[in-house]
């Protein structure tokens, strides 16, 4: 289980673009409250739950992340003997970024 500091470090390390963050928000709302009727704001519209999940999934990192002292140090295992390295599975990274319920669909 990750600590709050480790989860925050993952969120800071993985930079999601604004359109993806918006899709995560809309898909989460759709998941809990049913289909959305989002007005066309000119730039982009909500594509619906299945397409949004597909687009979010494509934006997610596919590699494990390594954390040392509550700081993400990258996706390559470091060769450090004097400190504890935590490997965070890519599926857990997705759950941290989108939430555990939405992660089941992404």
C-alpha positions in Angstrom: 0.0 0.0 0.0 1.3 3.4 -0.9 1.5 6.3 1.6 -0.2 9.6 0.9 3.3 11.1 0.2 4.1 8.4 -2.3 0.8 8.8 -4.1 1.3 12.6 -4.2 4.8 12.0 -5.6 3.4 9.9 -8.4 0.8 12.6 -9.3 3.5 15.2 -9.4 5.8 12.9 -11.5 3.2 11.9 -14.1 2.1 15.1 -15.9 -1.3 14.6 -17.5 -2.5 17.1 -20.1 -5.5 19.2 -19.3 -7.8 17.4 -21.8 -7.0 14.1 -20.2 -7.6 15.5 -16.7 -10.9 16.8 -18.0 -11.8 13.4 -19.4 -10.9 11.7 -16.1 -13.3 14.1 -14.3 -16.1 13.6 -16.8 -15.7 9.8 -17.0 -15.7 9.6 -13.2 -18.9 11.6 -13.1 -20.4 9.4 -15.8 -19.4 6.3 -13.9 -21.1 7.4 -10.7 -24.1 9.4 -12.0 -24.9 7.9 -15.5 -24.5 9.3 -19.0 -23.6 12.9 -19.4 -25.0 15.5 -21.7 -22.0 17.8 -22.1 -22.4 20.9 -24.1 -20.0 21.4 -27.0 -17.7 24.2 -25.9 -16.0 24.5 -29.3 -12.7 22.8 -28.4 -13.8 19.3 -27.5 -16.8 17.4 -26.4 -17.2 14.4 -24.1 -16.9 11.3 -26.4 -18.8 9.0 -24.1 -17.7 6.6 -21.4 -16.1 3.9 -23.5 -14.2 6.3 -25.8 -13.1 8.4 -22.8 -11.7 5.3 -21.0 -9.8 4.3 -24.1 -8.3 7.8 -24.5 -7.4 7.9 -20.8 -5.8 4.5 -21.0 -3.7 5.5 -23.9 -2.4 8.5 -21.9 -1.4 6.4 -18.9 2.2 5.3 -18.2 2.9 1.6 -19.0 5.9 1.1 -16.9 6.5 0.6 -13.2 7.8 3.6 -11.2 10.4 3.5 -8.5 10.2 5.6 -5.3 12.9 6.5 -2.9 12.2 8.6 0.2 8.7 9.6 -1.1 10.2 10.8 -4.4 9.7 9.2 -7.8 13.1 8.6 -9.3 12.0 7.2 -12.6 10.9 4.0 -14.4 14.3 2.3 -14.3 15.2 0.3 -11.2 18.1 2.1 -9.5 21.1 0.3 -8.2 21.1 1.7 -4.7 22.3 -0.3 -1.7 21.9 2.2 1.1 18.2 3.1 0.8 14.9 1.4 0.4 13.5 1.5 -3.1 9.7 0.9 -3.6 8.6 -0.4 -7.0 5.1 0.7 -7.9 3.3 -1.5 -10.4 2.0 0.4 -13.4 -1.6 -0.7 -12.6 -1.3 0.9 -9.2 0.1 4.0 -10.8 -3.1 4.2 -13.0 -5.3 3.7 -9.8 -3.5 6.6 -8.2 -4.0 8.8 -11.2 -7.6 8.1 -12.0 -9.1 6.5 -8.9 -9.7 2.9 -8.1 -13.2 2.6 -9.6 -12.4 4.2 -13.0 -9.1 2.3 -13.2 -11.1 -0.9 -13.7 -12.3 0.5 -17.0 -9.2 2.2 -18.2 
